[in-house]
Amino acid sequence: MTPEDILPTYERVAAQYARARDKSLFERKWLDRMLAHTPPPRRVLDLGCGPGNPIARYLADRRARVTGVDGAAAMVALFAQALPDATVHHADMRGLELGEEFDAILAWNSFFHLSPADQRAMFATFAAHAAPRAVLMFTAGPRAGEPIGKVADQPVYHASLDPEDYHALLKDHGFAVLNFVPDDPDCNGHTIWLARRTDG
């Protein structure tokens, strides 16, 4: 199982994933924190947006103008059905060049499917799409490693850098950490980073 298997896997299991995906919005606290740093009208870039429900729908309900990006065409189709008024692109987040800036960039349970090298390269992509004072939120692992997890009963690759590496990458690309919580017990054990662009 490698990072290159991720998009084909999500393509195969998109409908099953959308049905089974936890829609209790256990992420709400963090989404609200992100929104609190971005007064409306908010332009939100959702990288690895998946089927759009519940996260993108929650953001749209709070007056965010959501732009989704996903490398699996089946996920893009589901997102378009769930949020017909939103913009969605079928594209790999790696090397993404939309030519737009956003007030918030979100990579929730998506960025961590990239290899460590691709994760490092993504910080330039984050910066290229970040408006002045934009916020960035992403999930990762609590420590460096490359575990194999499951989605819709299929094995999937995950990776994480050390927290010190994320701190350095954020700083090098003009972001200051606002909040970092590893294994957050109030968010199903997710490890979350929230940062703000300071050099824009």
Residue frames relative to the residue before (quaternion, step in Angstrom):
aa qw qx qy qz dx dy dz
M 1.0000 0.0000 0.0000 0.0000 0.00 0.00 0.00
T 0.0006 0.8103 -0.5826 0.0630 3.58 -0.71 1.14
P 0.6803 -0.4657 0.3445 0.4490 3.61 -1.22 0.13
E 0.6367 0.5488 -0.3378 0.4235 3.59 1.07 -0.63
D 0.6120 0.5465 -0.3535 0.4492 3.61 1.24 -0.22
I 0.4980 0.7070 -0.4148 0.2830 3.60 1.21 -0.40
L 0.7240 0.4461 -0.2758 0.4481 3.60 0.63 -1.06
P 0.6479 0.4894 -0.3488 0.4681 3.67 0.87 -0.69
T 0.6307 0.5309 -0.3395 0.4529 3.58 1.04 -0.73
Y 0.6921 0.4602 -0.2885 0.4754 3.59 0.83 -0.93
E 0.5791 0.5642 -0.3746 0.4538 3.59 1.14 -0.54
R 0.6903 0.4890 -0.2783 0.4549 3.58 0.93 -0.92
V 0.8062 0.3285 -0.1415 0.4713 3.58 0.85 -0.96
A 0.2839 0.8169 -0.4814 0.1424 3.61 1.24 0.11
A 0.7008 0.4648 -0.2894 0.4573 3.59 0.74 -0.99
Q 0.6515 0.5044 -0.3143 0.4714 3.59 0.96 -0.84
Y 0.6389 0.5276 -0.3178 0.4610 3.56 0.99 -0.87
A 0.6680 0.5119 -0.3087 0.4432 3.59 0.86 -0.95
R 0.6544 0.5066 -0.3159 0.4640 3.59 1.01 -0.75
A 0.7644 0.4097 -0.2008 0.4556 3.57 0.87 -0.98
R 0.4876 0.6993 -0.4269 0.3016 3.59 1.19 -0.42
D 0.4952 -0.6621 0.4810 0.2915 3.59 -0.89 1.00
K 0.0992 -0.8211 0.5619 0.0145 3.59 -0.61 1.16
S 0.3747 0.7479 -0.4715 0.2792 3.58 1.20 0.46
L 0.3391 -0.7674 0.4664 0.2804 3.57 1.34 -0.23
F 0.0981 0.7941 -0.5817 0.1464 3.53 0.76 1.09
E 0.6143 0.5621 -0.3310 0.4439 3.60 1.29 -0.32
R 0.3962 0.7818 -0.4414 0.1924 3.58 1.27 -0.32
K 0.6383 0.5481 -0.3444 0.4166 3.61 0.87 -0.92
W 0.7065 0.4518 -0.2659 0.4754 3.56 0.91 -0.89
L 0.6196 0.5253 -0.3487 0.4675 3.58 1.00 -0.70
D 0.6503 0.5063 -0.3138 0.4715 3.57 1.00 -0.80
R 0.6158 0.5315 -0.3497 0.4647 3.60 1.04 -0.68
M 0.6466 0.5130 -0.3186 0.4660 3.56 0.95 -0.87
L 0.6838 0.4898 -0.2880 0.4578 3.58 0.86 -0.95
A 0.6102 0.5757 -0.3530 0.4143 3.59 1.05 -0.69
H 0.6911 0.4550 -0.2674 0.4938 3.57 1.21 -0.51
T 0.7325 0.3577 -0.2080 0.5407 3.60 1.28 -0.05
P 0.1989 -0.8088 0.5405 0.1190 3.60 0.03 1.21
P 0.5467 -0.6301 0.4325 0.3421 3.59 -1.06 0.68
P 0.5429 -0.1638 -0.8208 -0.0691 1.49 -2.27 1.09
R 0.2681 -0.7932 0.5351 0.1122 3.56 -0.84 1.01
R 0.1739 -0.7389 0.6412 0.1122 3.55 -0.99 0.88
V 0.0473 -0.8249 0.5625 -0.0307 3.58 -0.47 1.21
L 0.1952 -0.7519 0.6221 0.0974 3.55 -0.92 0.99
D 0.1254 -0.8008 0.5855 0.0149 3.56 -0.56 1.23
L 0.1297 -0.8256 0.5486 0.0236 3.57 -0.18 1.33
G 0.7782 0.1126 -0.1517 0.5989 3.54 -0.61 1.17
C 0.0988 0.8834 -0.4524 0.0725 3.52 1.08 0.90
G 0.2790 -0.7785 0.5214 0.2104 3.59 1.16 -0.46
P 0.8048 -0.3150 0.2024 0.4605 3.60 -1.12 -0.57
G 0.5654 -0.6669 0.3551 0.3310 3.59 1.25 0.04
N 0.7325 0.3341 -0.2020 0.5577 3.56 1.23 -0.28
P 0.5766 -0.1962 -0.7931 0.0100 1.60 -1.59 1.94
I 0.5571 0.6811 -0.3994 0.2572 3.62 1.08 -0.58
A 0.7118 0.4410 -0.2860 0.4660 3.61 0.62 -1.04
R 0.6279 0.5284 -0.3433 0.4567 3.58 1.01 -0.73
Y 0.6320 0.5250 -0.3313 0.4639 3.60 0.98 -0.80
L 0.6667 0.4964 -0.3035 0.4657 3.58 0.92 -0.89
A 0.6542 0.5115 -0.3141 0.4601 3.58 0.95 -0.85
D 0.6354 0.5311 -0.3237 0.4577 3.58 1.04 -0.74
R 0.7088 0.3946 -0.2468 0.5300 3.57 1.25 -0.37
R 0.6354 -0.6133 0.2826 0.3744 3.52 1.12 0.90
A 0.4119 0.6672 -0.5121 0.3505 3.58 1.07 0.63
R 0.3176 -0.6945 0.6091 0.2140 3.55 -1.14 0.71
V 0.1328 -0.8504 0.5086 0.0231 3.53 -0.06 1.34
T 0.0870 -0.7358 0.6693 0.0558 3.52 -1.12 0.85
G 0.1807 -0.8033 0.5626 0.0747 3.56 -0.60 1.16
V 0.0700 -0.7585 0.6460 0.0486 3.54 -1.23 0.59
D 0.1590 0.7724 -0.6055 0.1077 3.56 -0.86 0.93
G 0.4336 -0.7242 0.4859 0.2266 3.54 -1.06 0.82
A 0.6467 0.4742 -0.3199 0.5046 3.59 1.29 -0.12
A 0.4326 -0.7310 0.4634 0.2524 3.59 -0.54 1.15
A 0.6301 0.5397 -0.3444 0.4395 3.60 1.01 -0.72
M 0.6374 0.5068 -0.3253 0.4808 3.59 1.07 -0.69
V 0.6231 0.5401 -0.3341 0.4565 3.58 1.01 -0.79
A 0.6505 0.5125 -0.3154 0.4634 3.58 0.96 -0.83
L 0.6593 0.4968 -0.3069 0.4736 3.60 0.96 -0.81
F 0.6244 0.5339 -0.3316 0.4638 3.58 1.03 -0.80
A 0.6641 0.5124 -0.3047 0.4513 3.58 0.91 -0.92
Q 0.6357 0.5105 -0.3256 0.4788 3.59 1.08 -0.67
A 0.6997 0.4835 -0.2742 0.4488 3.58 0.93 -0.92
L 0.7970 0.1356 -0.0413 0.5871 3.59 1.06 -0.78
P 0.1000 -0.8573 0.5019 0.0566 3.60 0.45 1.16
D 0.6858 0.4753 -0.2906 0.4684 3.61 1.16 -0.42
A 0.5925 0.5649 -0.3649 0.4435 3.58 1.27 -0.08
T 0.4542 -0.6376 0.5448 0.3006 3.53 -1.37 0.23
V 0.0301 0.7941 -0.6067 0.0195 3.57 -0.99 0.77
H 0.1763 -0.7851 0.5905 0.0611 3.55 -1.04 0.89
H 0.3024 -0.6991 0.6138 0.2074 3.55 -1.06 0.81
A 0.3634 0.7170 -0.5025 0.3183 3.56 -0.12 1.31
D 0.4919 -0.6093 0.5359 0.3156 3.52 -1.26 0.52
M 0.4692 -0.6827 0.4743 0.2979 3.60 -0.87 0.85
R 0.5844 0.5804 -0.3746 0.4257 3.58 1.14 -0.52
G 0.8419 0.0871 -0.0933 0.5243 3.56 -0.67 1.10
L 0.2792 0.7929 -0.4997 0.2091 3.57 1.24 0.34
E 0.0031 0.7810 -0.6239 0.0267 3.58 -1.02 0.87
L 0.0211 -0.8327 0.5529 -0.0219 3.58 0.09 1.28
G 0.3609 -0.7473 0.4879 0.2708 3.59 1.17 -0.40
E 0.6293 0.4791 -0.3358 0.5117 3.56 1.21 0.57
E 0.2758 -0.7258 0.5987 0.1969 3.54 -1.31 0.38
F 0.2020 -0.7908 0.5742 0.0633 3.54 -1.12 0.77
D 0.5130 -0.6527 0.4740 0.2935 3.53 -1.23 0.56
A 0.7775 0.0741 -0.0484 0.6226 3.55 1.25 -0.44
I 0.1176 -0.7636 0.6326 0.0531 3.54 -1.07 0.83
L 0.0807 -0.8117 0.5780 -0.0219 3.54 -0.74 1.13
A 0.0354 0.7607 -0.6474 0.0299 3.56 -0.97 0.92
W 0.0589 0.8378 -0.5313 0.1110 3.52 0.42 1.32
N 0.8443 -0.0870 0.0093 0.5287 3.56 -0.63 1.18
S 0.5959 0.5395 -0.3781 0.4593 3.57 0.99 0.85
F 0.6648 0.5176 -0.2841 0.4576 3.57 0.82 -1.06
F 0.6779 0.5173 -0.3026 0.4258 3.60 1.01 -0.73
H 0.5499 0.5691 -0.4135 0.4502 3.60 1.27 0.17
L 0.5777 0.5896 -0.3779 0.4193 3.60 1.24 -0.18
S 0.5793 -0.5645 0.4513 0.3768 3.55 -1.24 0.46
P 0.6609 -0.4967 0.3560 0.4356 3.62 -1.14 0.34
A 0.6552 0.5051 -0.3263 0.4573 3.62 0.93 -0.81
D 0.6760 0.4799 -0.2974 0.4737 3.59 0.94 -0.84
Q 0.5962 0.5421 -0.3677 0.4641 3.58 1.09 -0.58
R 0.6435 0.5158 -0.3321 0.4578 3.58 0.89 -0.84
A 0.6769 0.4998 -0.2915 0.4550 3.58 0.93 -0.89
M 0.5949 0.6078 -0.3621 0.3815 3.60 1.10 -0.60
F 0.5852 0.6042 -0.3933 0.3713 3.61 1.06 -0.51
A 0.6013 0.5191 -0.3566 0.4917 3.59 1.17 -0.49
T 0.6363 0.5135 -0.3220 0.4773 3.59 1.07 -0.71
F 0.6081 0.5313 -0.3487 0.4758 3.58 1.00 -0.77
A 0.6947 0.4881 -0.2839 0.4455 3.58 0.77 -1.03
A 0.6502 0.5382 -0.3192 0.4309 3.59 0.98 -0.80
H 0.7424 0.3812 -0.2086 0.5099 3.59 1.17 -0.56
A 0.5764 0.6100 -0.3635 0.4044 3.59 1.28 0.03
A 0.3608 -0.7062 0.5727 0.2077 3.55 -0.83 1.04
P 0.6622 -0.4605 0.3734 0.4583 3.61 -1.20 0.19
R 0.8369 0.1199 -0.1473 0.5133 3.57 -0.93 1.02
A 0.3386 0.7464 -0.5068 0.2671 3.61 1.18 0.34
V 0.3114 -0.7206 0.5805 0.2163 3.54 -1.25 0.45
L 0.1934 -0.7526 0.6239 0.0839 3.51 -1.24 0.68
M 0.0294 0.7873 -0.6154 0.0232 3.57 -0.89 0.92
F 0.1057 0.7866 -0.6013 0.0926 3.55 -0.92 0.94
T 0.3457 -0.6976 0.5832 0.2317 3.52 -1.31 0.39
A 0.0162 -0.7701 0.6374 -0.0205 3.53 -1.17 0.71
G 0.5930 -0.5162 0.4307 0.4432 3.54 -1.21 -0.45
P 0.5997 -0.5912 0.3933 0.3689 3.61 -1.17 0.33
R 0.7882 0.0915 -0.0394 0.6073 3.57 1.25 -0.34
A 0.6622 -0.5040 0.3629 0.4193 3.58 -1.24 0.29
G 0.3808 0.7062 -0.5409 0.2524 3.54 -1.03 0.84
E 0.2634 -0.7482 0.5882 0.1576 3.55 -1.34 0.22
P 0.0375 0.8343 -0.5479 0.0483 3.60 0.41 1.17
I 0.3430 -0.6881 0.5946 0.2353 3.52 -1.34 0.33
G 0.1071 -0.7965 0.5942 0.0310 3.54 -0.78 1.08
K 0.4212 -0.6782 0.5272 0.2911 3.55 -1.23 -0.47
V 0.0138 0.7427 -0.6689 -0.0267 3.52 -1.24 0.59
A 0.8279 -0.0386 -0.0363 0.5584 3.56 -0.75 1.11
D 0.6816 -0.5203 0.2550 0.4469 3.56 1.00 0.97
Q 0.5936 0.5361 -0.3791 0.4653 3.60 1.24 0.29
P 0.4783 -0.6631 0.4801 0.3178 3.61 -0.97 0.75
V 0.0172 -0.7934 0.6084 -0.0084 3.57 -1.04 0.82
Y 0.4823 -0.6767 0.4995 0.2448 3.50 -1.15 0.84
H 0.0228 -0.7494 0.6611 0.0287 3.55 -1.19 0.71
A 0.0210 -0.7855 0.6171 0.0406 3.56 -1.24 0.40
S 0.0307 -0.7758 0.6292 0.0359 3.51 -1.25 0.47
L 0.3593 -0.6661 0.6054 0.2464 3.49 -1.29 0.54
D 0.6174 -0.4865 0.4298 0.4443 3.56 -1.29 -0.02
P 0.6128 -0.5526 0.4012 0.3976 3.62 -1.07 0.54
E 0.6203 0.5506 -0.3525 0.4334 3.59 1.01 -0.72
D 0.6357 0.5236 -0.3262 0.4641 3.58 1.09 -0.71
Y 0.6476 0.4965 -0.3293 0.4750 3.59 0.96 -0.79
H 0.6112 0.5420 -0.3511 0.4577 3.60 0.96 -0.78
A 0.6913 0.4806 -0.2840 0.4588 3.59 0.84 -0.96
L 0.6600 0.5072 -0.3128 0.4574 3.60 0.92 -0.85
L 0.6343 0.5163 -0.3320 0.4699 3.57 0.97 -0.79
K 0.6696 0.4970 -0.3017 0.4622 3.58 0.85 -0.94
D 0.6742 0.5147 -0.2988 0.4373 3.58 0.89 -0.94
H 0.7478 0.3701 -0.2027 0.5126 3.59 1.16 -0.58
G 0.6574 -0.5904 0.2898 0.3679 3.54 1.19 0.56
F 0.5722 0.5674 -0.3957 0.4407 3.58 1.14 0.57
A 0.2083 -0.7475 0.6173 0.1295 3.55 -1.14 0.74
V 0.4611 -0.6912 0.4831 0.2763 3.57 -0.89 0.92
L 0.2250 -0.7645 0.5941 0.1098 3.54 -0.91 1.01
N 0.7946 -0.0717 0.1019 0.5943 3.55 1.02 -0.81
F 0.0456 0.7627 -0.6439 0.0395 3.54 -1.10 0.79
V 0.0554 0.7911 -0.6044 0.0761 3.56 -0.67 1.12
P 0.2109 -0.7785 0.5779 0.1247 3.61 -0.54 1.11
D 0.8589 0.0506 -0.0504 0.5071 3.55 -1.09 0.79
D 0.0494 0.8498 -0.5226 0.0473 3.58 0.93 0.90
P 0.3415 -0.7692 0.4964 0.2129 3.64 -0.46 1.11
D 0.6652 0.4855 -0.3025 0.4798 3.59 1.23 -0.37
C 0.7335 0.3288 -0.2148 0.5548 3.59 1.30 0.10
N 0.6418 -0.5720 0.3088 0.4070 3.55 0.90 1.06
G 0.6957 -0.5152 0.2772 0.4169 3.57 1.01 0.81
H 0.3972 0.7178 -0.4880 0.2981 3.60 1.19 0.29
T 0.2991 -0.7015 0.6155 0.1991 3.53 -1.29 0.54
I 0.0535 -0.8500 0.5211 -0.0558 3.56 -0.44 1.26
W 0.1557 -0.7477 0.6419 0.0682 3.49 -1.16 0.86
L 0.0079 -0.7611 0.6486 -0.0005 3.56 -1.04 0.86
A 0.0454 0.8150 -0.5692 0.0988 3.57 -0.67 1.13
R 0.2487 -0.7565 0.5827 0.1623 3.56 -1.25 0.38
R 0.4597 -0.6619 0.5134 0.2949 3.54 -1.06 0.78
T 0.1632 -0.8250 0.5390 0.0470 3.54 -0.82 1.03
D 0.7192 0.4641 -0.2519 0.4515 3.62 1.17 -0.37
G 0.5213 0.6703 -0.4045 0.3396 3.60 1.27 0.06
